[in-house]
Amino acid sequence: MSKQTVLILCTGNSCRSQMAEGLINTKLGERFEAYSAGTRPSGYVHPKAIQVMAELGIDLSQNKSQSTGAFRGRYFDYVITVCDSANEDCPVWLNDAGVRQHIGFDDPAQATGTEEEILAEFRRVRDEINDQVLAFLQQQTSTPGRK
């Protein structure tokens, strides 16, 4: 059985979408193959996203921030937007995906406070992504029909 493909979209592709990609590939990798991209990529993966994912044994240190254009012409069974901006700016060509779903999260890169408070925000968002995005995918019972 082939894996279902998932594209996680965010604006900068530096935090939320990167964490979601790592979580899906690690925890649901037998069934799903995840990728991530940004509508306006930052060009880097946030060091605190790398740090809080490493706490779970998931290595994002080699991940790259990339544009949705890197996936143009590719079919995805699921496109999940994880921020409101990406949901609003989702490229039209991605409407051909099997299922498009918005599951929004706060941007941990905007967190302020002490180092520990900022890390706590990254962990909170990571854990919300783990709970909500993985639950959504686990509820899917079959491969969406290709258009």
URTA-V113704 format. One record per pair of residues at least 12 apart in sequence whose ideal C-beta (glycine too) atoms are under 10 Angstrom apart, sorted by sequence separation. I is the first residue (numbers start at 1). J is the second residue. D is the distance in Angstrom with one decimal. If there is no record, write none. Layout:
{{I/J/D} {I/J/D}}
This chain:
{{8/20/4.4} {21/33/9.8} {22/34/8.2} {24/36/9.3} {50/62/9.7} {79/91/9.5} {90/102/8.7} {108/120/9.4} {109/121/9.1} {8/21/5.4} {21/34/4.6} {47/60/9.8} {50/63/8.0} {81/94/9.3} {87/100/9.0} {108/121/4.8} {109/122/8.5} {111/124/9.2} {6/20/8.5} {7/21/9.1} {8/22/9.8} {20/34/7.0} {21/35/6.4} {22/36/8.7} {46/60/9.1} {47/61/9.3} {49/63/9.0} {87/101/9.6} {88/102/9.5} {107/121/9.2} {108/122/4.3} {111/125/8.8} {6/21/8.2} {8/23/9.5} {21/36/4.0} {45/60/5.6} {79/94/5.1} {87/102/4.5} {106/121/7.5} {108/123/8.5} {8/24/7.5} {20/36/6.6} {21/37/9.4} {45/61/7.8} {79/95/8.6} {86/102/8.6} {87/103/9.4} {108/124/7.6} {109/125/9.6} {17/34/9.3} {19/36/8.8} {45/62/8.9} {79/96/9.4} {80/97/9.5} {87/104/6.9} {108/125/4.5} {6/24/6.0} {17/35/9.1} {18/36/5.6} {45/63/4.9} {68/86/8.8} {76/94/7.4} {79/97/4.2} {84/102/7.9} {86/104/9.0} {106/124/8.0} {107/125/7.9} {108/126/8.0} {6/25/9.1} {17/36/3.8} {44/63/9.6} {45/64/7.3} {46/65/9.1} {72/91/7.9} {74/93/9.6} {75/94/9.9} {78/97/6.6} {79/98/8.4} {80/99/8.7} {81/100/7.6} {82/101/9.8} {83/102/9.0} {85/104/9.5} {105/124/9.3} {106/125/5.9} {16/36/8.7} {17/37/7.0} {18/38/9.4} {44/64/8.5} {45/65/5.9} {71/91/9.2} {73/93/7.8} {74/94/9.6} {76/96/8.7} {77/97/7.1} {78/98/6.3} {79/99/7.5} {80/100/7.9} {81/101/7.5} {82/102/8.1} {83/103/9.7} {84/104/5.4} {105/125/5.3} {17/38/6.7} {43/64/8.7} {44/65/5.5} {68/89/9.2} {72/93/6.3} {75/96/6.8} {76/97/4.7} {77/98/4.3} {78/99/5.0} {79/100/4.7} {80/101/5.0} {81/102/4.7} {82/103/6.1} {83/104/6.0} {84/105/9.7} {105/126/9.3} {3/25/9.9} {6/28/8.8} {14/36/9.7} {16/38/9.9} {43/65/5.3} {68/90/8.2} {69/91/8.1} {71/93/9.2} {72/94/9.2} {74/96/9.9} {75/97/7.1} {76/98/7.0} {77/99/6.9} {78/100/7.7} {79/101/7.4} {80/102/7.5} {81/103/7.5} {82/104/6.5} {83/105/6.9} {85/107/9.3} {106/128/8.3} {13/36/5.7} {22/45/9.8} {41/64/8.9} {42/65/5.2} {43/66/9.1} {68/91/5.2} {71/94/8.3} {73/96/9.8} {74/97/9.7} {75/98/7.7} {76/99/8.9} {78/101/6.7} {79/102/9.5} {80/103/6.0} {81/104/7.4} {82/105/5.5} {83/106/8.9} {84/107/9.8} {105/128/5.7} {4/28/9.4} {13/37/5.6} {14/38/7.5} {17/41/9.7} {36/60/9.9} {41/65/4.5} {43/67/9.8} {67/91/9.6} {69/93/9.7} {76/100/9.1} {83/107/6.6} {104/128/9.9} {105/129/6.1} {3/28/9.3} {6/31/9.9} {13/38/3.0} {41/66/5.7} {68/93/8.6} {82/107/9.6} {103/128/9.0} {3/29/7.8} {6/32/5.3} {8/34/6.1} {9/35/9.8} {10/36/7.1} {12/38/5.1} {13/39/8.4} {18/44/9.9} {19/45/9.5} {41/67/5.0} {68/94/7.1} {103/129/8.1} {3/30/7.7} {4/31/6.4} {5/32/7.4} {6/33/7.0} {7/34/7.6} {8/35/7.2} {9/36/7.4} {10/37/8.0} {11/38/5.7} {12/39/8.6} {13/40/8.6} {14/41/7.7} {15/42/8.8} {18/45/5.2} {19/46/9.3} {22/49/8.8} {26/53/9.0} {36/63/7.8} {38/65/6.2} {40/67/8.1} {41/68/8.5} {105/132/7.9} {3/31/6.2} {4/32/5.3} {5/33/5.4} {6/34/4.4} {7/35/5.3} {8/36/4.3} {9/37/5.9} {10/38/5.6} {11/39/5.5} {12/40/6.5} {13/41/4.6} {14/42/4.2} {17/45/9.8} {18/46/7.6} {22/50/9.4} {36/64/9.6} {37/65/8.5} {38/66/7.1} {39/67/7.8} {40/68/9.5} {41/69/9.4} {104/132/9.5} {105/133/8.9} {1/30/9.2} {2/31/9.9} {3/32/5.8} {4/33/7.4} {5/34/7.8} {6/35/7.2} {7/36/7.2} {8/37/7.6} {9/38/7.2} {10/39/7.7} {11/40/5.5} {12/41/6.2} {13/42/6.5} {14/43/8.2} {27/56/9.2} {36/65/8.5} {37/66/5.3} {38/67/6.4} {39/68/6.0} {41/70/9.1} {103/132/5.3} {1/31/8.3} {3/33/4.4} {4/34/9.6} {5/35/7.3} {6/36/9.1} {7/37/6.4} {8/38/9.8} {9/39/6.7} {10/40/9.5} {11/41/8.4} {12/42/3.8} {13/43/8.8} {14/44/5.9} {15/45/8.0} {16/46/9.5} {19/49/5.6} {23/53/7.9} {26/56/7.8} {36/66/7.8} {37/67/6.1} {38/68/7.1} {39/69/9.9} {103/133/5.7} {2/33/9.0} {3/34/9.4} {10/41/9.0} {11/42/8.3} {12/43/8.5} {13/44/9.2} {14/45/5.7} {15/46/4.8} {18/49/5.5} {19/50/9.5} {22/53/5.3} {26/57/7.8} {27/58/8.9} {35/66/8.6} {37/68/4.5} {10/42/9.4} {12/44/8.8} {13/45/8.0} {14/46/4.5} {17/49/9.6} {18/50/8.3} {21/53/9.9} {22/54/9.9} {26/58/5.1} {36/68/9.9} {37/69/8.1} {38/70/9.9} {101/133/8.9} {103/135/9.4} {12/45/9.7} {13/46/9.9} {14/47/9.6} {15/48/7.8} {16/49/8.1} {19/52/7.6} {23/56/8.0} {25/58/8.3} {26/59/9.3} {37/70/6.2} {103/136/6.3} {12/46/8.4} {14/48/9.8} {15/49/4.5} {19/53/5.9} {22/56/8.3} {37/71/6.0} {14/49/6.8} {15/50/9.7} {18/53/7.9} {23/58/6.9} {35/70/8.5} {36/71/9.8} {101/136/6.3} {14/50/10.0} {22/58/4.4} {35/71/6.6} {101/137/9.3} {15/52/9.5} {19/56/9.5} {21/58/9.6} {22/59/7.9} {99/136/9.4} {22/60/5.3} {99/137/10.0} {19/58/8.3} {21/60/8.1} {35/74/8.7} {101/140/9.6} {19/60/7.5} {22/63/7.5} {35/76/7.9} {99/140/7.5} {18/60/5.6} {21/63/7.3} {34/76/9.6} {37/79/9.7} {39/81/9.0} {98/140/9.4} {33/76/9.7} {82/125/9.3} {19/63/9.9} {33/77/9.4} {34/78/8.9} {36/80/9.6} {39/83/9.0} {15/60/9.9} {18/63/5.6} {32/77/8.2} {38/83/9.4} {40/85/8.2} {98/143/7.3} {99/144/5.2} {17/63/9.9} {18/64/9.4} {32/78/8.0} {34/80/8.9} {36/82/8.8} {39/85/6.9} {40/86/8.9} {82/128/9.9} {98/144/2.7} {18/65/7.6} {38/85/9.7} {39/86/5.1} {82/129/7.0} {97/144/8.0} {98/145/6.8} {17/65/9.0} {38/86/7.3} {39/87/9.6} {98/146/6.9} {14/63/9.5} {17/66/9.9} {37/86/9.0} {39/88/9.0} {40/89/8.0} {80/129/9.9} {97/146/9.8} {98/147/7.7} {13/63/9.0} {15/65/9.8} {39/89/4.5} {82/132/9.3} {96/146/9.0} {97/147/8.5} {13/64/8.6} {14/65/5.4} {38/89/9.9} {39/90/7.3} {82/133/7.4} {96/147/5.3} {13/65/4.4} {39/91/7.4} {80/132/9.8} {95/147/9.4} {12/65/6.8} {13/66/6.2} {80/133/6.3} {13/67/7.8} {24/78/9.7} {37/91/9.4} {10/65/9.6} {13/68/8.8} {78/133/9.8} {24/80/9.1} {52/108/8.5} {80/136/7.3} {13/70/9.9} {37/94/9.6} {80/137/8.3} {78/136/8.5} {9/68/6.7} {49/108/7.4} {78/137/7.1} {20/80/7.1} {48/108/7.0} {49/109/8.2} {77/137/9.8} {7/68/8.0} {46/107/9.9} {48/109/7.8} {9/71/9.6} {20/82/5.9} {46/108/7.8} {78/140/7.4} {17/80/8.7} {19/82/8.8} {46/109/5.7} {48/111/8.6} {77/140/8.4} {7/71/6.1} {17/81/8.8} {18/82/9.9} {55/119/9.4} {16/81/9.7} {17/82/5.6} {77/142/9.8} {78/143/9.8} {5/71/9.6} {16/82/4.4} {17/83/8.1} {77/143/5.9} {78/144/7.4} {7/74/8.1} {9/76/10.0} {15/82/9.1} {16/83/6.2} {42/109/8.6} {48/115/9.2} {52/119/6.6} {55/122/9.7} {56/123/9.7} {77/144/5.2} {7/75/9.8} {8/76/9.8} {15/83/9.3} {51/119/7.2} {52/120/9.5} {55/123/7.6} {58/126/9.5} {76/144/9.4} {77/145/9.5} {5/74/7.9} {7/76/4.5} {17/86/7.9} {52/121/9.5} {53/122/9.1} {75/144/9.9} {77/146/8.3} {5/75/7.3} {6/76/6.5} {7/77/9.1} {8/78/8.9} {9/79/6.4} {10/80/9.8} {11/81/9.5} {16/86/9.1} {48/118/6.6} {52/122/4.5} {53/123/9.9} {56/126/7.7} {5/76/4.8} {6/77/6.8} {7/78/7.3} {8/79/8.1} {9/80/7.0} {10/81/7.4} {11/82/9.4} {12/83/8.6} {48/119/6.3} {51/122/7.5} {52/123/5.2} {55/126/8.6} {56/127/9.6} {75/146/6.0} {4/76/8.7} {5/77/5.1} {6/78/4.5} {7/79/4.9} {8/80/5.3} {9/81/4.7} {10/82/5.1} {11/83/5.5} {50/122/9.9} {51/123/9.6} {52/124/9.5} {75/147/7.8} {4/77/4.1} {5/78/7.3} {6/79/7.7} {7/80/7.4} {8/81/8.0} {9/82/6.9} {10/83/4.9} {11/84/9.0} {12/85/9.2} {13/86/9.0} {48/121/8.8} {49/122/6.4} {52/125/8.7} {53/126/6.8} {3/77/8.9} {4/78/6.8} {5/79/9.5} {6/80/6.5} {7/81/9.4} {8/82/6.0} {9/83/8.0} {11/85/4.5} {12/86/9.2} {48/122/4.8} {52/126/5.2} {56/130/8.3} {2/77/9.9} {10/85/8.1} {11/86/5.3} {47/122/10.0} {48/123/9.4} {52/127/9.2} {9/85/9.7} {10/86/5.2} {11/87/9.8} {46/122/8.1} {49/125/9.0} {9/86/4.4} {10/87/9.7} {11/88/9.8} {49/126/7.8} {8/86/9.2} {9/87/7.9} {11/89/7.6} {48/126/9.9} {9/89/8.8} {9/90/6.4} {9/91/8.7} {20/103/8.8} {9/94/7.7} {20/105/8.8} {19/105/9.1} {7/94/7.2} {16/103/9.8} {16/104/9.0} {17/105/9.8} {16/105/5.3} {19/108/8.8} {7/97/7.3} {15/105/9.0} {16/106/8.6} {6/97/9.4} {9/100/9.5} {15/106/10.0} {16/107/6.9} {5/97/9.0} {6/98/9.9} {15/107/6.7} {16/108/7.5} {5/98/8.8} {6/99/9.5} {7/100/9.6} {9/102/9.4} {14/107/9.4} {15/108/5.5} {16/109/8.8} {4/98/8.1} {10/104/9.9} {14/108/9.9} {15/109/5.2} {4/99/9.6} {6/101/9.8} {8/103/9.5} {10/105/8.9} {12/107/8.4} {14/109/6.6} {15/110/9.5} {11/107/8.2} {10/107/8.4} {12/109/7.5} {34/133/9.2} {32/134/9.4} {19/122/8.4} {23/126/7.8} {27/130/7.7} {34/137/8.9} {22/126/9.2} {23/127/9.8} {24/129/9.3} {28/133/9.4} {32/137/6.0} {16/122/10.0} {19/125/7.3} {20/126/9.2} {23/129/6.2} {24/130/9.6} {28/134/6.3} {31/137/7.8} {32/138/9.5} {15/122/7.4} {19/126/5.2} {22/129/9.5} {23/130/5.3} {27/134/6.1} {31/138/8.6} {19/127/9.7} {21/129/9.9} {22/130/9.9} {23/131/9.9} {32/140/8.9} {16/125/6.5} {19/128/9.8} {20/129/5.0} {24/133/6.9} {28/137/5.9} {31/140/8.9} {15/125/7.4} {16/126/8.8} {19/129/5.4} {20/130/8.7} {23/133/7.0} {24/134/6.9} {27/137/9.5} {28/138/7.1} {15/126/9.0} {18/129/10.0} {19/130/8.3} {23/134/6.3} {27/138/9.4} {16/128/9.4} {17/129/9.2} {20/132/9.5} {21/133/9.9} {31/143/9.8} {16/129/6.5} {20/133/5.2} {24/137/6.7} {15/129/9.7} {19/133/9.2} {20/134/8.8} {23/137/9.9} {16/133/9.5} {20/137/9.9} {8/129/9.0} {8/133/7.6} {6/133/8.8} {6/136/9.9} {6/137/6.9} {4/137/8.2} {6/140/9.8} {4/140/7.5} {4/142/9.0} {5/143/9.5} {4/143/5.4} {3/143/9.4} {4/144/7.9} {2/143/8.1} {1/143/8.9}}
